[in-house]
Amino acid sequence: MNFVNVIFENTTCYDDYMERLQKLLFEKGYIVDNSIKDAKKLIIKEQNYNPLIWDIALEPVQKPYILRLFYLDKDIDKTYIEDCYFKKTPFGFDIFTENSYVFELLKEKYKDYIYADDYQSLEEVLIKTLKEKSKTVVCAESCTGGMISASLVNVAGSSSVFLGGFVVYSNDFKTKFLNVDKTLIEKHGAVSEEVVRAMALGALEYTDADISIAVSGIAGPGGSEYKPQGFTYMAIGTDEGTLTYNYTFKSDRNTNRRQATAFVLFKLLKDVLKFTL
């Protein structure tokens, strides 16, 4: 496989900059890995920093196969490691291989975790699938603070399926804007299955969306014995009912929020939209 070192010269790699750069480089057949000493080098400096004027002077080569996995808190089985390159992502792995036979084996083995077999983001795949199924979605967010909505808006053309979102960080906002019963919060706490269900239902009732996403959690730092840092409830509502999920993310505040975002989007893709490759 063909690797490239990306060097930032008097510039800063911000937000999803590297992810977008890797996507472009993958189309040319390259994988970013700065630990490989004999790889080709790409210097990003002031003159070519703007993504609108990226000039990647690398000769295109044959692209490897890729599988993108949502895969938290597990050690991946690297049975075919001699024919693969594994790259950790914030919420899983990318697996690259040039061997078509190994690619098909891995595709079957990890079919429950795969969201793409090309260099598309989880959000891109989700927006495309929502369009194909003619479904619209609305978000009700507490601990993620609009991160789910922002990730969907990152995808061009999302306005045809994403209606909008409620950022209801305080308990007062949950009751005022989503009609969450105050007694539910008093009895079960804001981070509970009961409240996140009510948030999902409220978002559906206030909009014409086909699907609602709701999240409430303890991003951190801090928490309690029963609700530690990263403890999160998520819900996906439709006219057929509401699915709820509980997961304890195990990183720092903003990584927990990013992983919660990916978690609920992946569950929407797989459990509600029944996405398969």
TABELGI-V644404 format. One record per residue. N is the residue number from 1. RES is the residue in one small letter. SS is DSSP state (2 for helix, 1 for strand, 0 for the rest). PSI is psi in degrees with one decimal (* if undefined). Layout:
n=N res=RES ss=SS psi=PSI
n=N res=RES ss=SS psi=PSI
This chain:
n=1 res=m ss=0 psi=160.6
n=2 res=n ss=1 psi=124.8
n=3 res=f ss=1 psi=158.1
n=4 res=v ss=1 psi=138.4
n=5 res=n ss=1 psi=128.6
n=6 res=v ss=1 psi=121.3
n=7 res=i ss=1 psi=124.8
n=8 res=f ss=1 psi=117.5
n=9 res=e ss=0 psi=105.9
n=10 res=n ss=0 psi=30.1
n=11 res=t ss=0 psi=170.6
n=12 res=t ss=0 psi=137.6
n=13 res=c ss=0 psi=111.6
n=14 res=y ss=0 psi=154.1
n=15 res=d ss=0 psi=-120.5
n=16 res=d ss=0 psi=22.8
n=17 res=y ss=2 psi=-48.9
n=18 res=m ss=2 psi=-35.7
n=19 res=e ss=2 psi=-42.1
n=20 res=r ss=2 psi=-36.5
n=21 res=l ss=2 psi=-42.1
n=22 res=q ss=2 psi=-37.3
n=23 res=k ss=2 psi=-44.2
n=24 res=l ss=2 psi=-43.5
n=25 res=l ss=2 psi=-35.0
n=26 res=f ss=2 psi=-38.2
n=27 res=e ss=2 psi=-23.3
n=28 res=k ss=0 psi=-3.7
n=29 res=g ss=0 psi=15.6
n=30 res=y ss=1 psi=150.7
n=31 res=i ss=1 psi=132.8
n=32 res=v ss=1 psi=124.5
n=33 res=d ss=0 psi=105.2
n=34 res=n ss=0 psi=-3.1
n=35 res=s ss=0 psi=-11.3
n=36 res=i ss=0 psi=112.9
n=37 res=k ss=0 psi=-36.3
n=38 res=d ss=0 psi=16.4
n=39 res=a ss=0 psi=160.3
n=40 res=k ss=1 psi=157.8
n=41 res=k ss=1 psi=138.7
n=42 res=l ss=1 psi=119.5
n=43 res=i ss=1 psi=123.0
n=44 res=i ss=1 psi=116.8
n=45 res=k ss=0 psi=-174.8
n=46 res=e ss=2 psi=-37.8
n=47 res=q ss=2 psi=-29.0
n=48 res=n ss=2 psi=23.2
n=49 res=y ss=0 psi=-38.0
n=50 res=n ss=0 psi=121.7
n=51 res=p ss=2 psi=-24.0
n=52 res=l ss=2 psi=-19.7
n=53 res=i ss=2 psi=24.9
n=54 res=w ss=0 psi=129.1
n=55 res=d ss=0 psi=98.4
n=56 res=i ss=0 psi=98.2
n=57 res=a ss=0 psi=63.8
n=58 res=l ss=0 psi=133.9
n=59 res=e ss=0 psi=124.9
n=60 res=p ss=0 psi=140.3
n=61 res=v ss=0 psi=174.0
n=62 res=q ss=0 psi=127.1
n=63 res=k ss=0 psi=141.9
n=64 res=p ss=0 psi=167.5
n=65 res=y ss=1 psi=153.4
n=66 res=i ss=1 psi=142.9
n=67 res=l ss=1 psi=129.2
n=68 res=r ss=1 psi=123.7
n=69 res=l ss=1 psi=138.3
n=70 res=f ss=1 psi=116.0
n=71 res=y ss=0 psi=88.2
n=72 res=l ss=0 psi=144.8
n=73 res=d ss=0 psi=32.7
n=74 res=k ss=0 psi=146.4
n=75 res=d ss=0 psi=119.3
n=76 res=i ss=0 psi=140.4
n=77 res=d ss=0 psi=114.1
n=78 res=k ss=0 psi=47.4
n=79 res=t ss=0 psi=-38.1
n=80 res=y ss=0 psi=29.2
n=81 res=i ss=2 psi=-28.6
n=82 res=e ss=2 psi=-18.3
n=83 res=d ss=2 psi=10.7
n=84 res=c ss=1 psi=160.4
n=85 res=y ss=1 psi=124.0
n=86 res=f ss=1 psi=131.2
n=87 res=k ss=1 psi=120.5
n=88 res=k ss=1 psi=139.4
n=89 res=t ss=1 psi=172.2
n=90 res=p ss=0 psi=-20.9
n=91 res=f ss=0 psi=29.0
n=92 res=g ss=1 psi=-140.4
n=93 res=f ss=1 psi=149.7
n=94 res=d ss=1 psi=132.8
n=95 res=i ss=1 psi=124.7
n=96 res=f ss=1 psi=142.1
n=97 res=t ss=1 psi=153.3
n=98 res=e ss=0 psi=0.2
n=99 res=n ss=0 psi=111.9
n=100 res=s ss=2 psi=-33.6
n=101 res=y ss=2 psi=-46.6
n=102 res=v ss=2 psi=-39.3
n=103 res=f ss=2 psi=-46.6
n=104 res=e ss=2 psi=-37.1
n=105 res=l ss=2 psi=-45.5
n=106 res=l ss=2 psi=-36.0
n=107 res=k ss=2 psi=-38.4
n=108 res=e ss=2 psi=-43.2
n=109 res=k ss=2 psi=-39.4
n=110 res=y ss=0 psi=26.3
n=111 res=k ss=0 psi=-28.6
n=112 res=d ss=0 psi=-10.6
n=113 res=y ss=0 psi=-10.1
n=114 res=i ss=1 psi=133.3
n=115 res=y ss=1 psi=-9.6
n=116 res=a ss=1 psi=145.5
n=117 res=d ss=0 psi=25.7
n=118 res=d ss=0 psi=-179.1
n=119 res=y ss=0 psi=69.3
n=120 res=q ss=0 psi=147.5
n=121 res=s ss=0 psi=163.5
n=122 res=l ss=2 psi=-41.1
n=123 res=e ss=2 psi=-40.2
n=124 res=e ss=2 psi=-43.6
n=125 res=v ss=2 psi=-41.4
n=126 res=l ss=2 psi=-47.2
n=127 res=i ss=2 psi=-42.9
n=128 res=k ss=2 psi=-42.1
n=129 res=t ss=2 psi=-40.0
n=130 res=l ss=2 psi=-41.3
n=131 res=k ss=2 psi=-44.5
n=132 res=e ss=2 psi=-32.6
n=133 res=k ss=0 psi=3.0
n=134 res=s ss=0 psi=48.7
n=135 res=k ss=0 psi=146.2
n=136 res=t ss=0 psi=156.9
n=137 res=v ss=1 psi=147.9
n=138 res=v ss=1 psi=151.4
n=139 res=c ss=1 psi=144.9
n=140 res=a ss=1 psi=107.8
n=141 res=e ss=1 psi=136.3
n=142 res=s ss=0 psi=-83.5
n=143 res=c ss=0 psi=-26.0
n=144 res=t ss=0 psi=-15.1
n=145 res=g ss=0 psi=36.5
n=146 res=g ss=0 psi=0.4
n=147 res=m ss=2 psi=-36.1
n=148 res=i ss=2 psi=-47.2
n=149 res=s ss=2 psi=-45.0
n=150 res=a ss=2 psi=-39.0
n=151 res=s ss=2 psi=-34.9
n=152 res=l ss=2 psi=-40.1
n=153 res=v ss=2 psi=-20.8
n=154 res=n ss=0 psi=-21.1
n=155 res=v ss=0 psi=122.0
n=156 res=a ss=0 psi=135.3
n=157 res=g ss=0 psi=4.9
n=158 res=s ss=2 psi=-17.5
n=159 res=s ss=2 psi=-19.5
n=160 res=s ss=2 psi=-15.2
n=161 res=v ss=0 psi=-20.0
n=162 res=f ss=1 psi=114.8
n=163 res=l ss=1 psi=-35.7
n=164 res=g ss=1 psi=-170.0
n=165 res=g ss=1 psi=158.4
n=166 res=f ss=1 psi=123.0
n=167 res=v ss=1 psi=103.7
n=168 res=v ss=0 psi=74.8
n=169 res=y ss=0 psi=-39.4
n=170 res=s ss=0 psi=158.0
n=171 res=n ss=2 psi=-35.8
n=172 res=d ss=2 psi=-41.0
n=173 res=f ss=2 psi=-34.1
n=174 res=k ss=2 psi=-41.9
n=175 res=t ss=2 psi=-39.1
n=176 res=k ss=2 psi=-42.7
n=177 res=f ss=2 psi=-19.6
n=178 res=l ss=2 psi=3.0
n=179 res=n ss=0 psi=33.3
n=180 res=v ss=0 psi=127.2
n=181 res=d ss=0 psi=127.2
n=182 res=k ss=2 psi=-34.4
n=183 res=t ss=2 psi=-28.1
n=184 res=l ss=2 psi=-45.1
n=185 res=i ss=2 psi=-41.7
n=186 res=e ss=2 psi=-36.8
n=187 res=k ss=2 psi=-43.4
n=188 res=h ss=2 psi=-16.3
n=189 res=g ss=0 psi=155.9
n=190 res=a ss=0 psi=-31.0
n=191 res=v ss=0 psi=86.7
n=192 res=s ss=0 psi=159.8
n=193 res=e ss=2 psi=-40.4
n=194 res=e ss=2 psi=-43.2
n=195 res=v ss=2 psi=-41.4
n=196 res=v ss=2 psi=-32.4
n=197 res=r ss=2 psi=-45.0
n=198 res=a ss=2 psi=-36.3
n=199 res=m ss=2 psi=-44.2
n=200 res=a ss=2 psi=-42.3
n=201 res=l ss=2 psi=-43.0
n=202 res=g ss=2 psi=-40.1
n=203 res=a ss=2 psi=-37.2
n=204 res=l ss=2 psi=-41.0
n=205 res=e ss=2 psi=-31.1
n=206 res=y ss=2 psi=-8.0
n=207 res=t ss=0 psi=176.0
n=208 res=d ss=0 psi=16.4
n=209 res=a ss=0 psi=150.2
n=210 res=d ss=0 psi=-27.5
n=211 res=i ss=1 psi=140.7
n=212 res=s ss=1 psi=148.3
n=213 res=i ss=1 psi=132.2
n=214 res=a ss=1 psi=141.8
n=215 res=v ss=1 psi=135.1
n=216 res=s ss=1 psi=127.7
n=217 res=g ss=1 psi=179.7
n=218 res=i ss=0 psi=92.8
n=219 res=a ss=0 psi=-32.6
n=220 res=g ss=0 psi=171.3
n=221 res=p ss=0 psi=160.3
n=222 res=g ss=0 psi=-175.0
n=223 res=g ss=0 psi=-161.4
n=224 res=s ss=0 psi=179.1
n=225 res=e ss=0 psi=-40.6
n=226 res=y ss=0 psi=-22.1
n=227 res=k ss=0 psi=80.8
n=228 res=p ss=0 psi=174.1
n=229 res=q ss=0 psi=131.8
n=230 res=g ss=0 psi=-9.7
n=231 res=f ss=1 psi=122.4
n=232 res=t ss=1 psi=138.7
n=233 res=y ss=1 psi=140.6
n=234 res=m ss=1 psi=148.1
n=235 res=a ss=1 psi=148.4
n=236 res=i ss=1 psi=118.1
n=237 res=g ss=1 psi=141.6
n=238 res=t ss=1 psi=177.5
n=239 res=d ss=0 psi=-7.0
n=240 res=e ss=0 psi=-5.0
n=241 res=g ss=1 psi=-173.0
n=242 res=t ss=1 psi=129.4
n=243 res=l ss=1 psi=137.6
n=244 res=t ss=1 psi=151.8
n=245 res=y ss=1 psi=145.5
n=246 res=n ss=1 psi=127.7
n=247 res=y ss=1 psi=143.9
n=248 res=t ss=1 psi=107.1
n=249 res=f ss=0 psi=148.5
n=250 res=k ss=0 psi=40.5
n=251 res=s ss=0 psi=-158.9
n=252 res=d ss=0 psi=177.3
n=253 res=r ss=2 psi=-56.7
n=254 res=n ss=2 psi=-29.3
n=255 res=t ss=2 psi=-39.9
n=256 res=n ss=2 psi=-41.6
n=257 res=r ss=2 psi=-41.3
n=258 res=r ss=2 psi=-39.7
n=259 res=q ss=2 psi=-35.5
n=260 res=a ss=2 psi=-39.9
n=261 res=t ss=2 psi=-50.1
n=262 res=a ss=2 psi=-39.9
n=263 res=f ss=2 psi=-52.3
n=264 res=v ss=2 psi=-31.2
n=265 res=l ss=2 psi=-39.2
n=266 res=f ss=2 psi=-41.8
n=267 res=k ss=2 psi=-38.0
n=268 res=l ss=2 psi=-45.2
n=269 res=l ss=2 psi=-46.7
n=270 res=k ss=2 psi=-47.1
n=271 res=d ss=2 psi=-30.3
n=272 res=v ss=2 psi=-48.8
n=273 res=l ss=0 psi=-8.8
n=274 res=k ss=0 psi=43.5
n=275 res=f ss=0 psi=133.8
n=276 res=t ss=0 psi=159.9
n=277 res=l ss=0 psi=*
